Amino acid sequence: MNHDTEKQHKNFRRRLRDLLRYGVLGIAVALTFTVFSPPALKAFELEEVTIAQLQEGMRIGKYTARSIVEMYLKRIEEIDKKGPAINSVLEMNPDALAIADQRDQERREGKVRGPLHGIPILLKDNIDTADQLHTTAGSYALEDVPVKQDAFVAQKLREAGAIILGKANMSEWAYFRSTRASSGWSARGDQTKNPYILTRSPCGSSSGSGASVAANLAPVALGTETDGSIVCPSAANSIVGIKPTMGLVGRSGVVPGAHTQDVVGPMARTVADAATVFGALTGVDPRDPTTEVSRGKASTDYTQFLDPNGLKGARIGVARNYFGYHEKVDALINQSIEVMKQQGAIIVDPANIETAGKFGQCEVTIFLYELKADLAKYLQERSSTGPQTLRDLILFNEQHREKEMPYFEQEFFKLAEAKGGPLTDQAYLDALRECRRLAATEGLDATLKKYNLDAIVAPTLGPIMPIDLVLGDHLLPAWATQHWAPSVAAAAGYPHISVPAGYVFGVPVGISFLGGAWSEPTLIKIAYAFEQATKYRKPPQFLPTDPTH
């Protein structure tokens, strides 16, 4: 490797380490696209409706699955494509109404499959569906590449009676293409906006999933996460996101980023709705051997853990070394901790995760190796007619530069292509061991054991940045001395739930609940009790400009 390449590699590692450690995202300084000044928006009959309310409406004949789908399709046209133009839904399913009719017929015949029967759901655009929808990870490179079969999670949702409403926009290639990408931008979908303040970022690679659910374009959505991309858009869009334990939900048929950290999880406006979807996703995936470890540990009904008194007696540690993004964020989280005390929780403060911020380098190494290997495996299994390797994708982007790279490049792709070797390389194996040791054994496991905790709380992240297509997502200097909670759960492979915790100048803030492996029942119980005691979420107002400006 020559000197210039090595220097580029070092600068990239430093940049990505900061992005991963401090939030993959930061505060941008400028935004240069046309802002819409909306008139009073039409009232929406299904605003903030829950899955339980939709089911009751269908049971008594107020709604049908078809009428629900029709209302959401109209809402998407009025709010997402026009009006404030959130741009969170990349593509709508042309079969959605026909599927809704089938679900209605089943209901008339007394064949209700479960709590998701007739419920529309959006899928992130990296989740395979063997239908008329495309699966592209936001890139034109996969637009015409056929899909042989549904992803495991798509199949599970169909079996549960859900209706796949469409595909949500996302950060192209799950934010792994460039070191200065803008969260929520893809070549196929352009830039997704935050429905609370249209100039703010929707955050993370599951940005369209988060923004669409927040804007009441669907009851629920699926997101994926490698490091923060379920919980970050959940926090930034004032919704609930569940990032599961590695192995609890199958990943086959999902465009990969890094298989040792990739997970799929629900994003919803309430803990109850997220738990309802979550139960439909679990099970052993024949095409994902990692899920074998979930036998005897998974539940098909996580709503049984929804206990409004779930905070009583719960031992909750406060990871103070994840505070410090902003004094108003800290105040909101401290206020939330007081609510937990009032609800009977035993607060251990502080209960710092001492390894926070120490595993960014091993994460970068893992991602560089796994992206190259995992993408090749996925592409070759998907089709023999499309791109087959990361090198093919790099070449496609260069050949279609005007469409694919109008704002930022593909530095990550190139470095993964240059760096990534076989997954038997000692450097890769050493990085795996180091990350698991620091994040799990000496991180979450050690902290939970030391203080005898049921869960750990921290801010999910600070107030989300303005969108900046010129400089991409980047950090305020104050963030550079902090760490962020999503990384430790991601690197450990442990569960993480983000719940709305209020607003700073109209910008949503989330609170994180972290636990050990397979602790979803406990985290859901705690998160639900917190949500019921606070009810912080408010629907977005689609503000055209930042109220602080």
C-alpha positions as CSV (number, residue, x, y, z in Angstrom):
1,M,0.0,0.0,0.0
2,N,1.5,3.3,-1.0
3,H,1.8,6.3,1.3
4,D,-1.2,8.2,-0.1
5,T,-3.5,5.2,0.1
6,E,-2.3,4.4,3.7
7,K,-2.9,8.1,4.7
8,Q,-6.4,7.9,3.1
9,H,-7.1,4.7,5.0
10,K,-6.0,6.2,8.3
11,N,-8.1,9.3,7.8
12,F,-11.1,7.1,6.9
13,R,-10.7,4.9,9.9
14,R,-10.6,8.0,12.2
15,R,-13.6,9.5,10.5
16,L,-15.7,6.3,10.6
17,R,-14.6,5.5,14.1
18,D,-16.0,8.9,15.2
19,L,-19.1,8.5,13.2
20,L,-19.8,5.1,14.7
21,R,-18.8,5.9,18.2
22,Y,-20.5,9.3,18.5
23,G,-23.5,8.7,16.5
24,V,-22.9,7.8,12.8
25,L,-24.5,11.2,12.7
26,G,-23.9,14.7,13.9
27,I,-25.0,18.3,13.4
28,A,-24.9,19.7,10.0
29,V,-24.5,23.4,9.4
30,A,-26.5,24.1,6.2
31,L,-29.4,22.9,4.1
32,T,-30.0,24.0,0.5
33,F,-33.2,22.7,-0.8
34,T,-36.7,24.2,-1.3
35,V,-38.7,24.2,1.9
36,F,-42.5,23.8,1.7
37,S,-44.7,26.1,3.8
38,P,-47.8,23.9,4.4
39,P,-51.3,25.1,4.8
40,A,-53.3,23.5,7.6
41,L,-53.1,19.8,6.8
42,K,-56.3,17.8,6.4
43,A,-57.4,15.9,9.5
44,F,-56.5,12.2,9.1
45,E,-58.9,9.7,10.6
46,L,-56.2,7.2,11.4
47,E,-53.8,9.6,13.0
48,E,-52.0,8.0,15.9
49,V,-54.2,4.9,15.6
50,T,-52.9,1.7,17.2
51,I,-52.9,-1.9,15.9
52,A,-55.4,-2.8,18.6
53,Q,-57.7,0.1,17.6
54,L,-57.5,-1.0,13.9
55,Q,-58.4,-4.6,14.9
56,E,-61.3,-3.4,16.9
57,G,-62.5,-1.2,14.0
58,M,-62.3,-4.2,11.6
59,R,-64.1,-6.5,14.1
60,I,-67.1,-4.2,14.5
61,G,-67.2,-3.3,10.8
62,K,-66.1,0.3,11.1
63,Y,-63.1,-0.5,8.9
64,T,-62.1,-3.1,6.5
65,A,-58.5,-4.0,5.6
66,R,-59.2,-2.4,2.2
67,S,-60.5,0.9,3.6
68,I,-57.5,1.1,5.9
69,V,-55.1,0.5,3.1
70,E,-56.9,3.1,1.0
71,M,-56.7,5.7,3.7
72,Y,-53.0,5.2,4.1
73,L,-52.3,5.2,0.4
74,K,-54.2,8.5,0.2
75,R,-52.3,9.9,3.2
76,I,-49.0,8.9,1.5
77,E,-50.0,10.8,-1.6
78,E,-51.0,13.9,0.3
79,I,-48.3,14.1,2.9
80,D,-45.3,12.1,1.6
81,K,-45.4,12.8,-2.2
82,K,-47.1,16.3,-2.0
83,G,-47.7,18.8,0.8
84,P,-44.7,18.7,3.2
85,A,-43.3,16.0,1.0
86,I,-41.6,13.9,3.6
87,N,-40.3,11.5,0.9
88,S,-40.1,8.5,3.2
89,V,-42.0,6.0,1.1
90,L,-39.9,4.9,-1.9
91,E,-42.5,2.7,-3.6
92,M,-46.1,1.6,-2.9
93,N,-47.2,-2.0,-3.4
94,P,-49.5,-2.3,-6.4
95,D,-50.9,-5.6,-4.9
96,A,-51.8,-4.0,-1.5
97,L,-55.5,-3.6,-2.2
98,A,-55.8,-7.1,-3.7
99,I,-54.1,-8.5,-0.6
100,A,-56.4,-6.4,1.6
101,D,-59.4,-7.9,-0.1
102,Q,-58.1,-11.4,0.6
103,R,-57.7,-10.6,4.3
104,D,-61.2,-9.2,4.4
105,Q,-62.5,-12.4,2.8
106,E,-60.6,-14.4,5.4
107,R,-62.1,-12.4,8.2
108,R,-65.7,-12.9,6.8
109,E,-64.9,-16.6,6.8
110,G,-63.8,-16.4,10.5
111,K,-60.2,-17.0,9.6
112,V,-58.4,-14.2,11.5
113,R,-54.7,-15.1,11.5
114,G,-53.7,-13.0,14.5
115,P,-53.2,-9.4,15.7
116,L,-51.6,-8.3,12.4
117,H,-54.4,-9.6,10.2
118,G,-55.2,-6.8,7.7
119,I,-52.6,-4.4,9.2
120,P,-50.5,-2.5,6.7
121,I,-46.8,-2.3,7.2
122,L,-43.9,-0.7,5.4
123,L,-40.6,-2.5,4.9
124,K,-37.2,-0.9,4.6
125,D,-35.9,-1.1,1.0
126,N,-33.2,-3.6,1.8
127,I,-35.7,-6.4,2.7
128,D,-36.5,-8.8,-0.1
129,T,-40.0,-9.2,-1.3
130,A,-40.8,-11.6,-4.2
131,D,-43.6,-9.5,-5.6
132,Q,-43.9,-6.4,-7.8
133,L,-41.9,-4.3,-5.4
134,H,-38.3,-3.7,-5.9
135,T,-35.6,-4.3,-3.3
136,T,-32.6,-2.0,-4.0
137,A,-31.0,-0.7,-0.8
138,G,-31.7,2.6,-2.5
139,S,-29.4,2.0,-5.4
140,Y,-30.1,1.8,-9.1
141,A,-27.6,-1.1,-9.3
142,L,-30.3,-3.4,-7.9
143,E,-33.4,-1.8,-9.5
144,D,-33.9,-4.5,-12.1
145,V,-32.3,-7.5,-10.3
146,P,-35.0,-10.1,-9.6
147,V,-35.6,-11.5,-6.1
148,K,-36.2,-15.2,-5.9
149,Q,-38.1,-15.4,-2.6
150,D,-39.3,-13.2,0.3
151,A,-36.9,-12.4,3.1
152,F,-37.7,-14.4,6.2
153,V,-39.3,-11.4,8.0
154,A,-41.4,-10.6,5.0
155,Q,-42.6,-14.2,4.8
156,K,-43.4,-14.2,8.6
157,L,-45.4,-11.0,8.2
158,R,-47.4,-12.4,5.3
159,E,-48.1,-15.5,7.3
160,A,-49.3,-13.3,10.2
161,G,-51.8,-11.6,7.9
162,A,-50.0,-8.3,7.5
163,I,-50.2,-6.3,4.3
164,I,-47.0,-5.1,2.9
165,L,-47.9,-1.5,1.9
166,G,-44.6,-0.6,0.3
167,K,-40.9,0.0,0.7
168,A,-39.5,2.8,2.8
169,N,-36.6,5.0,1.6
170,M,-33.3,4.5,3.4
171,S,-29.7,5.7,3.5
172,E,-28.3,4.1,0.4
173,W,-26.5,0.8,1.1
174,A,-27.4,1.3,4.8
175,Y,-25.0,4.3,5.1
176,F,-22.0,2.1,4.2
177,R,-21.1,3.7,0.8
178,S,-19.5,7.0,1.8
179,T,-17.9,8.6,4.8
180,R,-19.9,11.8,4.3
181,A,-23.4,10.5,3.4
182,S,-26.6,12.2,4.4
183,S,-28.9,10.1,6.4
184,G,-32.1,9.3,4.5
185,W,-30.6,10.0,1.0
186,S,-30.6,7.3,-1.7
187,A,-30.1,7.6,-5.4
188,R,-33.5,6.0,-6.1
189,G,-35.4,7.8,-3.3
190,D,-33.6,11.2,-2.9
191,Q,-33.7,12.8,0.6
192,T,-36.1,11.8,3.3
193,K,-37.1,14.6,5.7
194,N,-37.9,14.7,9.4
195,P,-41.7,15.3,9.8
196,Y,-41.2,17.3,13.0
197,I,-38.9,19.9,11.3
198,L,-38.5,19.4,7.6
199,T,-35.0,20.7,7.6
200,R,-33.8,18.2,10.2
201,S,-32.4,14.8,9.4
202,P,-34.6,11.7,9.8
203,C,-31.4,9.9,11.1
204,G,-29.9,6.5,10.5
205,S,-30.2,4.2,7.6
206,S,-33.8,3.2,8.5
207,S,-34.7,6.8,8.1
208,G,-37.7,6.2,5.8
209,S,-39.2,3.7,8.2
210,G,-38.9,6.1,11.1
211,A,-40.2,9.2,9.3
212,S,-43.1,7.3,7.7
213,V,-44.4,5.9,11.0
214,A,-44.0,9.2,12.8
215,A,-46.0,10.9,10.0
216,N,-48.8,8.4,10.3
217,L,-48.2,7.0,6.8
218,A,-48.5,3.5,8.2
219,P,-49.1,2.0,11.6
220,V,-45.7,0.3,11.8
221,A,-42.6,-0.4,9.8
222,L,-39.6,-2.7,9.8
223,G,-36.1,-1.3,10.0
224,T,-32.6,-2.8,10.1
225,E,-29.6,-1.9,12.2
226,T,-25.9,-2.6,12.2
227,D,-25.1,0.2,14.6
228,G,-27.9,2.6,15.6
229,S,-30.1,2.5,12.5
230,I,-33.3,1.3,14.2
231,V,-32.9,3.3,17.4
232,C,-31.5,6.5,15.9
233,P,-34.4,7.2,13.5
234,S,-36.8,6.1,16.3
235,A,-35.4,8.7,18.7
236,A,-35.2,11.4,16.0
237,N,-38.8,10.8,14.9
238,S,-40.3,10.3,18.3
239,I,-41.3,6.7,17.9
240,V,-40.4,3.4,19.5
241,G,-37.7,1.1,18.0
242,I,-36.8,-2.4,19.1
243,K,-33.3,-3.6,18.2
244,P,-33.3,-7.3,19.1
245,T,-30.7,-9.7,20.4
246,M,-28.6,-11.2,17.6
247,G,-30.2,-14.4,16.5
248,L,-33.7,-13.7,17.6
249,V,-34.9,-12.5,14.2
250,G,-33.8,-14.0,10.9
251,R,-31.9,-11.9,8.4
252,S,-32.1,-14.0,5.2
253,G,-33.1,-12.0,2.2
254,V,-31.9,-8.7,3.8
255,V,-29.2,-6.8,1.9
256,P,-26.3,-7.1,4.4
257,G,-23.9,-4.6,5.9
258,A,-22.0,-6.7,8.5
259,H,-23.5,-10.1,9.5
260,T,-22.2,-10.1,13.0
261,Q,-24.2,-7.0,13.9
262,D,-27.0,-6.8,11.3
263,V,-30.5,-7.2,12.8
264,V,-34.1,-6.5,11.8
265,G,-36.7,-5.0,14.2
266,P,-40.0,-3.2,14.5
267,M,-40.5,0.6,14.5
268,A,-43.9,1.9,15.8
269,R,-45.6,4.8,17.6
270,T,-46.2,2.8,20.7
271,V,-44.4,0.0,22.7
272,A,-47.5,-2.2,22.4
273,D,-47.5,-1.9,18.6
274,A,-43.7,-2.6,18.4
275,A,-44.2,-5.6,20.7
276,T,-47.1,-6.9,18.5
277,V,-45.0,-6.9,15.4
278,F,-41.9,-8.2,17.2
279,G,-43.7,-11.4,18.1
280,A,-44.5,-12.1,14.5
281,L,-40.8,-11.9,13.4
282,T,-39.1,-14.4,15.7
283,G,-38.3,-18.0,14.9
284,V,-35.6,-20.2,13.4
285,D,-34.7,-19.0,9.9
286,P,-33.6,-22.0,7.8
287,R,-31.3,-19.6,5.8
288,D,-29.8,-17.9,8.8
289,P,-27.9,-20.3,11.0
290,T,-27.5,-17.6,13.7
291,T,-31.1,-18.0,14.6
292,E,-30.5,-21.6,15.9
293,V,-29.4,-20.1,19.2
294,S,-32.9,-18.6,19.7
295,R,-34.6,-22.0,20.2
296,G,-36.2,-21.9,23.6
297,K,-35.4,-18.2,24.0
298,A,-37.9,-16.6,21.6
299,S,-41.5,-15.7,22.2
300,T,-44.2,-15.3,19.6
301,D,-46.2,-13.0,21.8
302,Y,-44.3,-10.1,23.4
303,T,-47.5,-8.3,24.3
304,Q,-47.7,-10.5,27.3
305,F,-44.9,-8.4,28.9
306,L,-46.8,-5.1,28.6
307,D,-47.1,-4.3,32.2
308,P,-48.0,-0.7,33.2
309,N,-46.5,-1.4,36.6
310,G,-43.3,-2.8,35.0
311,L,-41.0,-0.2,36.6
312,K,-41.9,-1.2,40.2
313,G,-38.9,-2.9,41.7
314,A,-36.9,-2.8,38.5
315,R,-33.2,-2.1,39.1
316,I,-32.1,0.5,36.5
317,G,-28.6,1.8,36.1
318,V,-27.8,5.3,34.7
319,A,-24.9,5.3,32.2
320,R,-23.8,8.8,32.9
321,N,-20.9,8.5,30.5
322,Y,-23.4,8.6,27.6
323,F,-24.7,12.0,28.7
324,G,-23.5,15.4,27.7
325,Y,-24.9,15.9,24.1
326,H,-26.8,18.9,25.2
327,E,-27.9,20.3,28.6
328,K,-31.6,20.2,27.6
329,V,-31.3,16.6,26.6
330,D,-29.7,15.8,29.9
331,A,-32.5,17.6,31.7
332,L,-35.1,15.5,29.8
333,I,-33.4,12.3,30.7
334,N,-33.0,13.3,34.3
335,Q,-36.7,14.1,34.4
336,S,-37.4,10.7,32.9
337,I,-35.3,9.1,35.6
338,E,-37.4,10.9,38.3
339,V,-40.5,9.5,36.7
340,M,-39.0,6.0,36.9
341,K,-38.3,6.5,40.6
342,Q,-41.9,7.7,41.2
343,Q,-43.1,4.5,39.5
344,G,-41.1,2.4,41.9
345,A,-37.9,1.7,40.1
346,I,-34.6,1.3,42.0
347,I,-32.2,3.7,40.3
348,V,-28.5,3.1,40.5
349,D,-26.7,6.3,39.5
350,P,-24.2,6.3,38.1
351,A,-23.7,2.8,36.5
352,N,-21.3,3.6,33.8
353,I,-20.3,1.2,31.0
354,E,-16.5,1.6,31.4
355,T,-15.6,0.3,28.0
356,A,-17.8,2.9,26.2
357,G,-16.0,4.3,23.1
358,K,-13.2,1.8,23.2
359,F,-14.3,-0.5,20.4
360,G,-14.7,1.8,17.4
361,Q,-11.5,0.5,15.7
362,C,-12.5,-3.1,15.9
363,E,-16.0,-2.2,14.6
364,V,-14.4,-0.5,11.5
365,T,-12.2,-3.5,10.8
366,I,-15.2,-5.9,11.1
367,F,-17.3,-3.8,8.8
368,L,-14.7,-3.5,6.1
369,Y,-14.2,-7.3,6.0
370,E,-17.8,-8.3,6.3
371,L,-19.3,-5.8,3.9
372,K,-17.2,-7.1,1.1
373,A,-17.8,-10.8,1.9
374,D,-21.5,-10.5,2.8
375,L,-22.5,-8.4,-0.2
376,A,-20.9,-10.9,-2.6
377,K,-22.7,-13.8,-0.9
378,Y,-26.0,-12.0,-1.0
379,L,-25.7,-10.7,-4.6
380,Q,-24.7,-14.1,-6.0
381,E,-27.5,-15.9,-4.2
382,R,-30.0,-13.3,-5.3
383,S,-29.4,-13.5,-9.0
384,S,-26.8,-14.3,-11.7
385,T,-27.9,-11.4,-13.8
386,G,-27.0,-8.5,-11.6
387,P,-23.8,-7.3,-9.9
388,Q,-22.0,-10.1,-8.2
389,T,-19.4,-8.4,-6.1
390,L,-18.6,-5.2,-4.3
391,R,-16.2,-4.4,-7.1
392,D,-19.1,-4.6,-9.6
393,L,-21.1,-2.1,-7.4
394,I,-18.1,0.3,-7.4
395,L,-17.9,0.1,-11.2
396,F,-21.7,0.6,-11.5
397,N,-21.5,3.8,-9.4
398,E,-18.7,5.2,-11.5
399,Q,-20.5,4.4,-14.7
400,H,-23.7,6.0,-13.4
401,R,-22.0,8.8,-11.4
402,E,-24.6,11.5,-12.3
403,K,-27.4,9.4,-10.7
404,E,-25.6,7.6,-8.0
405,M,-23.0,10.1,-6.7
406,P,-24.3,13.7,-7.2
407,Y,-23.4,14.7,-3.6
408,F,-20.9,12.2,-2.1
409,E,-18.6,9.5,-3.2
410,Q,-18.1,5.8,-2.3
411,E,-15.0,5.9,0.0
412,F,-16.3,3.1,2.3
413,F,-16.9,0.8,-0.7
414,K,-13.4,1.4,-2.0
415,L,-11.8,0.9,1.3
416,A,-13.8,-2.3,2.0
417,E,-12.8,-3.6,-1.4
418,A,-9.1,-2.8,-0.7
419,K,-9.1,-3.9,2.9
420,G,-11.5,-6.8,3.1
421,G,-9.9,-10.2,2.9
422,P,-11.2,-13.7,3.6
423,L,-13.1,-14.0,6.9
424,T,-10.4,-16.4,8.1
425,D,-7.8,-13.5,8.3
426,Q,-6.3,-13.2,11.7
427,A,-6.9,-9.4,11.8
428,Y,-10.6,-10.0,11.3
429,L,-10.8,-12.7,13.9
430,D,-8.9,-10.6,16.4
431,A,-11.3,-7.7,15.8
432,L,-14.3,-9.9,16.4
433,R,-12.9,-11.1,19.7
434,E,-12.0,-7.6,20.8
435,C,-15.3,-6.1,20.0
436,R,-17.3,-8.8,21.8
437,R,-15.0,-8.6,24.8
438,L,-15.2,-4.8,25.1
439,A,-18.9,-4.4,24.3
440,A,-20.3,-7.6,25.8
441,T,-18.1,-9.3,28.4
442,E,-16.4,-6.2,29.9
443,G,-19.1,-3.8,28.8
444,L,-22.8,-4.6,29.2
445,D,-22.4,-7.9,30.9
446,A,-20.0,-6.5,33.5
447,T,-22.0,-3.4,34.2
448,L,-25.3,-5.4,34.6
449,K,-23.6,-7.9,36.9
450,K,-21.7,-5.3,39.0
451,Y,-24.8,-3.3,39.9
452,N,-27.3,-6.2,39.7
453,L,-29.3,-4.4,37.1
454,D,-32.4,-5.2,35.0
455,A,-31.6,-2.5,32.5
456,I,-29.4,0.5,31.7
457,V,-30.7,3.9,30.6
458,A,-29.1,6.7,28.6
459,P,-30.0,9.2,26.0
460,T,-30.3,7.5,22.6
461,L,-28.5,10.5,21.0
462,G,-28.6,14.3,21.0
463,P,-30.9,16.6,19.1
464,I,-30.6,15.5,15.5
465,M,-28.8,17.5,12.9
466,P,-30.1,19.6,10.0
467,I,-29.8,17.9,6.6
468,D,-26.7,18.8,4.7
469,L,-26.2,17.2,1.3
470,V,-22.9,19.1,0.8
471,L,-21.0,18.1,3.9
472,G,-23.1,15.1,4.9
473,D,-23.7,14.1,8.5
474,H,-21.0,15.5,10.8
475,L,-20.4,16.3,14.4
476,L,-20.4,19.3,16.7
477,P,-17.2,19.6,18.6
478,A,-19.0,18.8,21.9
479,W,-20.0,15.4,20.6
480,A,-16.4,14.4,19.9
481,T,-15.8,13.9,23.7
482,Q,-18.9,11.7,24.0
483,H,-20.0,8.2,23.1
484,W,-23.4,7.0,22.1
485,A,-25.4,4.2,23.6
486,P,-26.4,2.3,20.4
487,S,-22.8,1.2,19.7
488,V,-22.4,-0.9,22.8
489,A,-25.6,-2.9,22.2
490,A,-24.8,-3.2,18.5
491,A,-21.3,-4.5,19.0
492,A,-22.4,-6.9,21.8
493,G,-25.4,-8.2,19.9
494,Y,-27.7,-7.3,22.7
495,P,-31.2,-5.7,22.8
496,H,-31.9,-2.0,22.8
497,I,-35.2,-0.2,22.9
498,S,-35.6,3.5,22.3
499,V,-38.7,5.4,23.5
500,P,-39.8,9.0,23.1
501,A,-38.5,11.2,25.9
502,G,-39.6,14.7,24.9
503,Y,-38.4,17.5,22.7
504,V,-35.7,20.1,22.6
505,F,-36.8,23.2,20.6
506,G,-39.2,20.9,18.8
507,V,-36.6,18.3,18.0
508,P,-37.5,14.8,19.3
509,V,-35.3,13.1,21.9
510,G,-35.3,9.4,22.8
511,I,-34.3,7.5,25.9
512,S,-32.5,4.1,25.5
513,F,-33.1,1.0,27.5
514,L,-30.3,-1.5,27.2
515,G,-30.1,-5.1,28.5
516,G,-28.2,-8.4,28.3
517,A,-28.8,-11.1,25.7
518,W,-32.4,-12.3,25.5
519,S,-33.7,-9.6,27.9
520,E,-36.4,-8.3,25.5
521,P,-39.2,-9.3,27.9
522,T,-37.7,-7.3,30.7
523,L,-36.9,-4.3,28.5
524,I,-40.4,-4.3,26.9
525,K,-41.9,-4.4,30.4
526,I,-39.8,-1.4,31.6
527,A,-40.2,0.5,28.3
528,Y,-44.0,0.1,28.3
529,A,-44.3,1.2,31.9
530,F,-42.2,4.2,31.2
531,E,-44.2,5.1,28.1
532,Q,-47.5,4.8,30.0
533,A,-46.2,7.0,32.8
534,T,-45.0,9.7,30.5
535,K,-46.7,9.6,27.1
536,Y,-44.2,12.0,25.7
537,R,-44.9,11.4,22.0
538,K,-46.8,14.1,20.1
539,P,-47.6,13.8,16.4
540,P,-45.5,16.0,14.1
541,Q,-46.5,19.4,12.8
542,F,-44.3,19.3,9.7
543,L,-42.6,22.6,10.6
544,P,-41.0,24.0,7.4
545,T,-38.2,25.7,9.2
546,D,-36.3,25.3,12.5
547,P,-38.1,27.3,15.2
548,T,-34.8,28.4,16.6
549,H,-33.9,30.2,13.3
